[in-house]
Amino acid sequence: MSYRTTRYYGPDDDYKRLLEWAHREYTAIAQSFLELDVIRMTEIFVAPTKPRDGDVRFADGTNWNPGGGRGFYGFYGGAWNKLG
């Protein structure tokens, strides 16, 4: 993502100025998600301790092999399932 936070410079009790700054920050964060063109996942070597439905991980396939060797796995139905 290309978002970089900006610092608020102003008095703490100037709520209008603070609100305008927060609005700009939230808009920049939202825009950075629209510009997302690459997702890079780090290869992991140990099974996650508390997986939840919807988690996606890149297993090394040796130290952590959820069943189908090296690759991308999604967690759903109580198990890791190879994607693709």
C-alpha positions in Angstrom: 0.0 0.0 0.0 1.1 3.5 -0.7 -0.4 5.1 2.4 1.9 7.1 4.7 0.5 8.7 7.8 0.7 12.4 8.3 1.1 14.1 11.6 -1.6 16.4 13.0 -0.2 19.9 13.8 -2.7 22.0 15.6 -4.2 22.6 18.9 -5.9 19.6 20.5 -9.1 21.5 21.1 -9.5 22.7 17.5 -12.0 19.9 16.7 -12.9 21.2 13.2 -9.3 21.2 12.1 -8.7 17.8 13.7 -11.8 16.4 12.0 -10.6 17.6 8.6 -7.2 16.0 9.2 -8.8 12.7 10.2 -11.1 12.8 7.1 -8.0 13.3 4.9 -6.2 10.4 6.6 -9.2 8.0 6.2 -9.6 9.0 2.6 -6.0 8.3 1.9 -6.2 4.9 3.6 -9.3 4.0 1.5 -7.6 5.2 -1.7 -4.5 3.1 -1.0 -6.7 -0.1 -1.0 -8.1 0.8 -4.4 -4.6 1.1 -5.8 -3.5 -2.3 -4.5 -2.1 -4.4 -7.3 0.1 -6.9 -5.5 -0.2 -9.0 -2.5 2.9 -10.6 -1.3 2.7 -13.4 1.3 5.6 -14.5 3.4 6.4 -18.2 3.3 5.8 -19.7 6.8 7.4 -22.8 8.3 5.1 -23.4 11.3 1.3 -23.9 11.4 -0.5 -20.8 12.8 -1.6 -21.5 16.3 -5.1 -20.0 16.1 -6.4 -20.2 12.5 -9.8 -18.8 11.7 -12.0 -19.3 8.7 -10.8 -17.1 5.9 -7.1 -17.2 6.8 -4.7 -17.7 3.9 -1.1 -18.7 4.3 1.9 -19.7 2.1 3.2 -23.0 3.5 6.8 -24.1 2.9 5.6 -27.7 2.4 8.5 -29.2 4.4 8.5 -27.9 8.0 4.8 -27.1 7.7 3.0 -29.3 5.2 -0.8 -29.0 5.6 -1.3 -31.9 3.2 -0.4 -30.9 -0.4 3.2 -29.7 -0.2 4.4 -26.2 -0.7 1.8 -23.6 -1.7 -1.1 -21.4 -0.7 -3.7 -22.7 1.8 -7.0 -21.3 3.0 -8.5 -22.2 6.3 -12.2 -23.2 6.2 -14.3 -26.1 7.4 -11.9 -26.6 10.3 -8.9 -27.5 8.0 -6.2 -26.0 5.8 -7.2 -26.5 2.1 -4.8 -26.0 -0.8 -5.8 -23.2 -3.1 -5.5 -23.7 -6.8 
